[in-house]
């Protein structure tokens, strides 16, 4: 049961990270569509809205499995404890997950703003924005594998 839950959590985390990485790339493409037909812009906005919706669903499912892994041992004696009392790596991990979620929400709002005719940041700014999840994910991986504190 534990390994299955952990495997499902990892599957949904990987799926969500794909959405986190790709949504800002759609924004870069939207920012660079000034000389493209309106159909191209409409297609990118549709892709962005669908990816944003998909990402929120996947995040919720993955978060649910993560909560089961974290809190499950308190309710189900057969599950091994994942976090020993007094360790802080899990709290740091949750802060980084919160930052990734905030990044994803900002990207989704920019997609919605674009669909409403609003302005986006420049493509250069969006390219830098696209790199933030890479740094956060690297820190997350280090925390999960190394459990430094």
PyMOL CGO cylinders between C-alpha atoms (Angstrom):
from pymol import cmd
from pymol.cgo import CYLINDER

trace = [
    CYLINDER, 0.00, 0.00, 0.00, 2.80, 2.41, 0.95, 0.3, 1, 1, 1, 1, 1, 1,
    CYLINDER, 2.80, 2.41, 0.95, 4.84, 1.83, -2.22, 0.3, 1, 1, 1, 1, 1, 1,
    CYLINDER, 4.84, 1.83, -2.22, 1.72, 2.14, -4.40, 0.3, 1, 1, 1, 1, 1, 1,
    CYLINDER, 1.72, 2.14, -4.40, 0.77, 5.43, -2.73, 0.3, 1, 1, 1, 1, 1, 1,
    CYLINDER, 0.77, 5.43, -2.73, 4.31, 6.75, -3.10, 0.3, 1, 1, 1, 1, 1, 1,
    CYLINDER, 4.31, 6.75, -3.10, 4.41, 5.67, -6.76, 0.3, 1, 1, 1, 1, 1, 1,
    CYLINDER, 4.41, 5.67, -6.76, 1.11, 7.43, -7.49, 0.3, 1, 1, 1, 1, 1, 1,
    CYLINDER, 1.11, 7.43, -7.49, 2.32, 10.56, -5.68, 0.3, 1, 1, 1, 1, 1, 1,
    CYLINDER, 2.32, 10.56, -5.68, 5.47, 10.57, -7.80, 0.3, 1, 1, 1, 1, 1, 1,
    CYLINDER, 5.47, 10.57, -7.80, 3.47, 10.03, -11.02, 0.3, 1, 1, 1, 1, 1, 1,
    CYLINDER, 3.47, 10.03, -11.02, 1.22, 13.00, -10.29, 0.3, 1, 1, 1, 1, 1, 1,
    CYLINDER, 1.22, 13.00, -10.29, 4.16, 15.18, -9.21, 0.3, 1, 1, 1, 1, 1, 1,
    CYLINDER, 4.16, 15.18, -9.21, 5.93, 14.45, -12.51, 0.3, 1, 1, 1, 1, 1, 1,
    CYLINDER, 5.93, 14.45, -12.51, 2.74, 15.20, -14.46, 0.3, 1, 1, 1, 1, 1, 1,
    CYLINDER, 2.74, 15.20, -14.46, 2.24, 18.46, -12.59, 0.3, 1, 1, 1, 1, 1, 1,
    CYLINDER, 2.24, 18.46, -12.59, 5.84, 19.51, -13.13, 0.3, 1, 1, 1, 1, 1, 1,
    CYLINDER, 5.84, 19.51, -13.13, 5.35, 19.00, -16.87, 0.3, 1, 1, 1, 1, 1, 1,
    CYLINDER, 5.35, 19.00, -16.87, 2.49, 21.51, -16.69, 0.3, 1, 1, 1, 1, 1, 1,
    CYLINDER, 2.49, 21.51, -16.69, 4.57, 23.87, -14.52, 0.3, 1, 1, 1, 1, 1, 1,
    CYLINDER, 4.57, 23.87, -14.52, 7.37, 23.81, -17.09, 0.3, 1, 1, 1, 1, 1, 1,
    CYLINDER, 7.37, 23.81, -17.09, 5.18, 24.09, -20.20, 0.3, 1, 1, 1, 1, 1, 1,
    CYLINDER, 5.18, 24.09, -20.20, 2.68, 26.79, -19.20, 0.3, 1, 1, 1, 1, 1, 1,
    CYLINDER, 2.68, 26.79, -19.20, 5.31, 29.58, -19.10, 0.3, 1, 1, 1, 1, 1, 1,
    CYLINDER, 5.31, 29.58, -19.10, 6.57, 28.38, -22.50, 0.3, 1, 1, 1, 1, 1, 1,
    CYLINDER, 6.57, 28.38, -22.50, 3.06, 28.88, -23.88, 0.3, 1, 1, 1, 1, 1, 1,
    CYLINDER, 3.06, 28.88, -23.88, 3.20, 32.41, -22.44, 0.3, 1, 1, 1, 1, 1, 1,
    CYLINDER, 3.20, 32.41, -22.44, 6.50, 33.06, -24.24, 0.3, 1, 1, 1, 1, 1, 1,
    CYLINDER, 6.50, 33.06, -24.24, 4.88, 31.95, -27.49, 0.3, 1, 1, 1, 1, 1, 1,
    CYLINDER, 4.88, 31.95, -27.49, 1.85, 34.16, -26.79, 0.3, 1, 1, 1, 1, 1, 1,
    CYLINDER, 1.85, 34.16, -26.79, 4.11, 37.15, -26.17, 0.3, 1, 1, 1, 1, 1, 1,
    CYLINDER, 4.11, 37.15, -26.17, 5.77, 36.57, -29.55, 0.3, 1, 1, 1, 1, 1, 1,
    CYLINDER, 5.77, 36.57, -29.55, 2.57, 36.32, -31.65, 0.3, 1, 1, 1, 1, 1, 1,
    CYLINDER, 2.57, 36.32, -31.65, 2.32, 39.98, -32.59, 0.3, 1, 1, 1, 1, 1, 1,
    CYLINDER, 2.32, 39.98, -32.59, 2.81, 39.28, -36.31, 0.3, 1, 1, 1, 1, 1, 1,
    CYLINDER, 2.81, 39.28, -36.31, 0.87, 35.98, -36.31, 0.3, 1, 1, 1, 1, 1, 1,
    CYLINDER, 0.87, 35.98, -36.31, -2.75, 35.43, -37.35, 0.3, 1, 1, 1, 1, 1, 1,
    CYLINDER, -2.75, 35.43, -37.35, -5.36, 35.67, -34.58, 0.3, 1, 1, 1, 1, 1, 1,
    CYLINDER, -5.36, 35.67, -34.58, -6.02, 31.92, -34.91, 0.3, 1, 1, 1, 1, 1, 1,
    CYLINDER, -6.02, 31.92, -34.91, -2.50, 31.18, -33.65, 0.3, 1, 1, 1, 1, 1, 1,
    CYLINDER, -2.50, 31.18, -33.65, -3.03, 33.39, -30.61, 0.3, 1, 1, 1, 1, 1, 1,
    CYLINDER, -3.03, 33.39, -30.61, -6.44, 31.83, -29.94, 0.3, 1, 1, 1, 1, 1, 1,
    CYLINDER, -6.44, 31.83, -29.94, -4.99, 28.32, -30.16, 0.3, 1, 1, 1, 1, 1, 1,
    CYLINDER, -4.99, 28.32, -30.16, -2.19, 29.17, -27.70, 0.3, 1, 1, 1, 1, 1, 1,
    CYLINDER, -2.19, 29.17, -27.70, -4.69, 30.71, -25.28, 0.3, 1, 1, 1, 1, 1, 1,
    CYLINDER, -4.69, 30.71, -25.28, -6.86, 27.60, -25.50, 0.3, 1, 1, 1, 1, 1, 1,
    CYLINDER, -6.86, 27.60, -25.50, -3.82, 25.39, -24.87, 0.3, 1, 1, 1, 1, 1, 1,
    CYLINDER, -3.82, 25.39, -24.87, -2.84, 27.55, -21.90, 0.3, 1, 1, 1, 1, 1, 1,
    CYLINDER, -2.84, 27.55, -21.90, -6.31, 27.44, -20.33, 0.3, 1, 1, 1, 1, 1, 1,
    CYLINDER, -6.31, 27.44, -20.33, -6.57, 23.67, -20.74, 0.3, 1, 1, 1, 1, 1, 1,
    CYLINDER, -6.57, 23.67, -20.74, -3.07, 23.09, -19.38, 0.3, 1, 1, 1, 1, 1, 1,
    CYLINDER, -3.07, 23.09, -19.38, -3.79, 25.33, -16.41, 0.3, 1, 1, 1, 1, 1, 1,
    CYLINDER, -3.79, 25.33, -16.41, -6.99, 23.42, -15.60, 0.3, 1, 1, 1, 1, 1, 1,
    CYLINDER, -6.99, 23.42, -15.60, -5.20, 20.09, -16.06, 0.3, 1, 1, 1, 1, 1, 1,
    CYLINDER, -5.20, 20.09, -16.06, -2.35, 21.25, -13.82, 0.3, 1, 1, 1, 1, 1, 1,
    CYLINDER, -2.35, 21.25, -13.82, -4.67, 22.20, -10.99, 0.3, 1, 1, 1, 1, 1, 1,
    CYLINDER, -4.67, 22.20, -10.99, -6.43, 18.84, -11.13, 0.3, 1, 1, 1, 1, 1, 1,
    CYLINDER, -6.43, 18.84, -11.13, -3.18, 16.92, -11.20, 0.3, 1, 1, 1, 1, 1, 1,
    CYLINDER, -3.18, 16.92, -11.20, -1.75, 19.04, -8.37, 0.3, 1, 1, 1, 1, 1, 1,
    CYLINDER, -1.75, 19.04, -8.37, -4.77, 18.30, -6.19, 0.3, 1, 1, 1, 1, 1, 1,
    CYLINDER, -4.77, 18.30, -6.19, -4.50, 14.56, -6.72, 0.3, 1, 1, 1, 1, 1, 1,
    CYLINDER, -4.50, 14.56, -6.72, -0.74, 14.52, -6.16, 0.3, 1, 1, 1, 1, 1, 1,
    CYLINDER, -0.74, 14.52, -6.16, -1.11, 16.68, -3.06, 0.3, 1, 1, 1, 1, 1, 1,
    CYLINDER, -1.11, 16.68, -3.06, -3.71, 14.26, -1.72, 0.3, 1, 1, 1, 1, 1, 1,
    CYLINDER, -3.71, 14.26, -1.72, -1.35, 11.31, -2.13, 0.3, 1, 1, 1, 1, 1, 1,
    CYLINDER, -1.35, 11.31, -2.13, 1.41, 13.37, -0.52, 0.3, 1, 1, 1, 1, 1, 1,
    CYLINDER, 1.41, 13.37, -0.52, -0.79, 14.11, 2.48, 0.3, 1, 1, 1, 1, 1, 1,
    CYLINDER, -0.79, 14.11, 2.48, -1.59, 10.42, 2.77, 0.3, 1, 1, 1, 1, 1, 1,
    CYLINDER, -1.59, 10.42, 2.77, 2.14, 9.63, 2.80, 0.3, 1, 1, 1, 1, 1, 1,
    CYLINDER, 2.14, 9.63, 2.80, 2.87, 12.36, 5.33, 0.3, 1, 1, 1, 1, 1, 1,
    CYLINDER, 2.87, 12.36, 5.33, -0.08, 11.94, 7.68, 0.3, 1, 1, 1, 1, 1, 1,
    CYLINDER, -0.08, 11.94, 7.68, -1.13, 8.36, 6.93, 0.3, 1, 1, 1, 1, 1, 1,
    CYLINDER, -1.13, 8.36, 6.93, 1.23, 6.72, 9.44, 0.3, 1, 1, 1, 1, 1, 1,
    CYLINDER, 1.23, 6.72, 9.44, -0.53, 8.65, 12.21, 0.3, 1, 1, 1, 1, 1, 1,
    CYLINDER, -0.53, 8.65, 12.21, -3.82, 6.96, 11.31, 0.3, 1, 1, 1, 1, 1, 1,
    CYLINDER, -3.82, 6.96, 11.31, -2.74, 3.62, 9.82, 0.3, 1, 1, 1, 1, 1, 1,
    CYLINDER, -2.74, 3.62, 9.82, -0.29, 1.61, 11.91, 0.3, 1, 1, 1, 1, 1, 1,
    CYLINDER, -0.29, 1.61, 11.91, 0.83, -0.54, 8.92, 0.3, 1, 1, 1, 1, 1, 1,
    CYLINDER, 0.83, -0.54, 8.92, 2.39, 2.48, 7.16, 0.3, 1, 1, 1, 1, 1, 1,
    CYLINDER, 2.39, 2.48, 7.16, 5.98, 3.35, 8.04, 0.3, 1, 1, 1, 1, 1, 1,
    CYLINDER, 5.98, 3.35, 8.04, 6.61, 6.88, 9.35, 0.3, 1, 1, 1, 1, 1, 1,
    CYLINDER, 6.61, 6.88, 9.35, 8.03, 9.11, 6.64, 0.3, 1, 1, 1, 1, 1, 1,
    CYLINDER, 8.03, 9.11, 6.64, 9.06, 12.08, 8.74, 0.3, 1, 1, 1, 1, 1, 1,
    CYLINDER, 9.06, 12.08, 8.74, 10.52, 11.69, 12.19, 0.3, 1, 1, 1, 1, 1, 1,
    CYLINDER, 10.52, 11.69, 12.19, 9.49, 14.27, 14.76, 0.3, 1, 1, 1, 1, 1, 1,
    CYLINDER, 9.49, 14.27, 14.76, 11.79, 17.27, 14.84, 0.3, 1, 1, 1, 1, 1, 1,
    CYLINDER, 11.79, 17.27, 14.84, 12.93, 17.16, 11.21, 0.3, 1, 1, 1, 1, 1, 1,
    CYLINDER, 12.93, 17.16, 11.21, 12.55, 20.31, 9.18, 0.3, 1, 1, 1, 1, 1, 1,
    CYLINDER, 12.55, 20.31, 9.18, 13.16, 19.15, 5.62, 0.3, 1, 1, 1, 1, 1, 1,
    CYLINDER, 13.16, 19.15, 5.62, 9.47, 18.39, 5.09, 0.3, 1, 1, 1, 1, 1, 1,
    CYLINDER, 9.47, 18.39, 5.09, 8.47, 21.90, 6.11, 0.3, 1, 1, 1, 1, 1, 1,
    CYLINDER, 8.47, 21.90, 6.11, 11.05, 23.37, 3.75, 0.3, 1, 1, 1, 1, 1, 1,
    CYLINDER, 11.05, 23.37, 3.75, 9.78, 21.07, 1.01, 0.3, 1, 1, 1, 1, 1, 1,
    CYLINDER, 9.78, 21.07, 1.01, 6.20, 22.25, 1.56, 0.3, 1, 1, 1, 1, 1, 1,
    CYLINDER, 6.20, 22.25, 1.56, 7.34, 25.90, 1.37, 0.3, 1, 1, 1, 1, 1, 1,
    CYLINDER, 7.34, 25.90, 1.37, 9.01, 25.19, -1.99, 0.3, 1, 1, 1, 1, 1, 1,
    CYLINDER, 9.01, 25.19, -1.99, 5.90, 23.35, -3.24, 0.3, 1, 1, 1, 1, 1, 1,
    CYLINDER, 5.90, 23.35, -3.24, 3.89, 26.41, -2.21, 0.3, 1, 1, 1, 1, 1, 1,
    CYLINDER, 3.89, 26.41, -2.21, 6.24, 28.65, -4.20, 0.3, 1, 1, 1, 1, 1, 1,
    CYLINDER, 6.24, 28.65, -4.20, 5.89, 26.37, -7.24, 0.3, 1, 1, 1, 1, 1, 1,
    CYLINDER, 5.89, 26.37, -7.24, 2.12, 26.51, -6.90, 0.3, 1, 1, 1, 1, 1, 1,
    CYLINDER, 2.12, 26.51, -6.90, 2.24, 30.32, -6.66, 0.3, 1, 1, 1, 1, 1, 1,
    CYLINDER, 2.24, 30.32, -6.66, 4.40, 30.41, -9.80, 0.3, 1, 1, 1, 1, 1, 1,
    CYLINDER, 4.40, 30.41, -9.80, 1.88, 28.19, -11.59, 0.3, 1, 1, 1, 1, 1, 1,
    CYLINDER, 1.88, 28.19, -11.59, -1.05, 30.37, -10.49, 0.3, 1, 1, 1, 1, 1, 1,
    CYLINDER, -1.05, 30.37, -10.49, 0.70, 33.54, -11.71, 0.3, 1, 1, 1, 1, 1, 1,
    CYLINDER, 0.70, 33.54, -11.71, 1.30, 31.89, -15.09, 0.3, 1, 1, 1, 1, 1, 1,
    CYLINDER, 1.30, 31.89, -15.09, -2.36, 30.86, -15.25, 0.3, 1, 1, 1, 1, 1, 1,
    CYLINDER, -2.36, 30.86, -15.25, -3.51, 34.39, -14.46, 0.3, 1, 1, 1, 1, 1, 1,
    CYLINDER, -3.51, 34.39, -14.46, -1.30, 35.72, -17.23, 0.3, 1, 1, 1, 1, 1, 1,
    CYLINDER, -1.30, 35.72, -17.23, -2.93, 33.27, -19.65, 0.3, 1, 1, 1, 1, 1, 1,
    CYLINDER, -2.93, 33.27, -19.65, -6.35, 34.53, -18.54, 0.3, 1, 1, 1, 1, 1, 1,
    CYLINDER, -6.35, 34.53, -18.54, -5.20, 38.16, -18.84, 0.3, 1, 1, 1, 1, 1, 1,
    CYLINDER, -5.20, 38.16, -18.84, -3.96, 37.49, -22.36, 0.3, 1, 1, 1, 1, 1, 1,
    CYLINDER, -3.96, 37.49, -22.36, -7.31, 35.94, -23.32, 0.3, 1, 1, 1, 1, 1, 1,
    CYLINDER, -7.31, 35.94, -23.32, -9.06, 39.07, -22.00, 0.3, 1, 1, 1, 1, 1, 1,
    CYLINDER, -9.06, 39.07, -22.00, -6.85, 41.27, -24.19, 0.3, 1, 1, 1, 1, 1, 1,
    CYLINDER, -6.85, 41.27, -24.19, -4.44, 42.32, -21.47, 0.3, 1, 1, 1, 1, 1, 1,
    CYLINDER, -4.44, 42.32, -21.47, -0.72, 42.79, -21.87, 0.3, 1, 1, 1, 1, 1, 1,
    CYLINDER, -0.72, 42.79, -21.87, 1.88, 40.19, -20.99, 0.3, 1, 1, 1, 1, 1, 1,
    CYLINDER, 1.88, 40.19, -20.99, 5.43, 40.73, -19.79, 0.3, 1, 1, 1, 1, 1, 1,
    CYLINDER, 5.43, 40.73, -19.79, 8.04, 40.73, -22.54, 0.3, 1, 1, 1, 1, 1, 1,
    CYLINDER, 8.04, 40.73, -22.54, 9.17, 37.41, -23.97, 0.3, 1, 1, 1, 1, 1, 1,
    CYLINDER, 9.17, 37.41, -23.97, 12.58, 37.93, -22.35, 0.3, 1, 1, 1, 1, 1, 1,
    CYLINDER, 12.58, 37.93, -22.35, 10.97, 38.41, -18.93, 0.3, 1, 1, 1, 1, 1, 1,
    CYLINDER, 10.97, 38.41, -18.93, 8.81, 35.34, -19.52, 0.3, 1, 1, 1, 1, 1, 1,
    CYLINDER, 8.81, 35.34, -19.52, 11.87, 33.30, -20.46, 0.3, 1, 1, 1, 1, 1, 1,
    CYLINDER, 11.87, 33.30, -20.46, 13.44, 34.20, -17.10, 0.3, 1, 1, 1, 1, 1, 1,
    CYLINDER, 13.44, 34.20, -17.10, 10.12, 33.43, -15.39, 0.3, 1, 1, 1, 1, 1, 1,
    CYLINDER, 10.12, 33.43, -15.39, 10.27, 30.03, -17.08, 0.3, 1, 1, 1, 1, 1, 1,
    CYLINDER, 10.27, 30.03, -17.08, 13.55, 29.20, -15.30, 0.3, 1, 1, 1, 1, 1, 1,
    CYLINDER, 13.55, 29.20, -15.30, 12.26, 29.71, -11.75, 0.3, 1, 1, 1, 1, 1, 1,
    CYLINDER, 12.26, 29.71, -11.75, 10.68, 26.22, -11.48, 0.3, 1, 1, 1, 1, 1, 1,
    CYLINDER, 10.68, 26.22, -11.48, 13.96, 24.57, -12.46, 0.3, 1, 1, 1, 1, 1, 1,
    CYLINDER, 13.96, 24.57, -12.46, 15.76, 26.11, -9.49, 0.3, 1, 1, 1, 1, 1, 1,
    CYLINDER, 15.76, 26.11, -9.49, 12.90, 25.32, -7.11, 0.3, 1, 1, 1, 1, 1, 1,
    CYLINDER, 12.90, 25.32, -7.11, 12.68, 21.72, -8.36, 0.3, 1, 1, 1, 1, 1, 1,
    CYLINDER, 12.68, 21.72, -8.36, 16.42, 21.22, -7.87, 0.3, 1, 1, 1, 1, 1, 1,
    CYLINDER, 16.42, 21.22, -7.87, 16.09, 22.40, -4.27, 0.3, 1, 1, 1, 1, 1, 1,
    CYLINDER, 16.09, 22.40, -4.27, 13.08, 20.11, -3.77, 0.3, 1, 1, 1, 1, 1, 1,
    CYLINDER, 13.08, 20.11, -3.77, 14.93, 17.09, -5.11, 0.3, 1, 1, 1, 1, 1, 1,
    CYLINDER, 14.93, 17.09, -5.11, 17.88, 17.83, -2.82, 0.3, 1, 1, 1, 1, 1, 1,
    CYLINDER, 17.88, 17.83, -2.82, 15.58, 18.11, 0.20, 0.3, 1, 1, 1, 1, 1, 1,
    CYLINDER, 15.58, 18.11, 0.20, 13.75, 14.87, -0.56, 0.3, 1, 1, 1, 1, 1, 1,
    CYLINDER, 13.75, 14.87, -0.56, 16.85, 12.82, -1.30, 0.3, 1, 1, 1, 1, 1, 1,
    CYLINDER, 16.85, 12.82, -1.30, 19.29, 14.36, 1.17, 0.3, 1, 1, 1, 1, 1, 1,
    CYLINDER, 19.29, 14.36, 1.17, 16.96, 15.26, 4.07, 0.3, 1, 1, 1, 1, 1, 1,
    CYLINDER, 16.96, 15.26, 4.07, 19.65, 17.69, 5.26, 0.3, 1, 1, 1, 1, 1, 1,
    CYLINDER, 19.65, 17.69, 5.26, 17.84, 18.84, 8.40, 0.3, 1, 1, 1, 1, 1, 1,
]
cmd.load_cgo(trace, "trace")
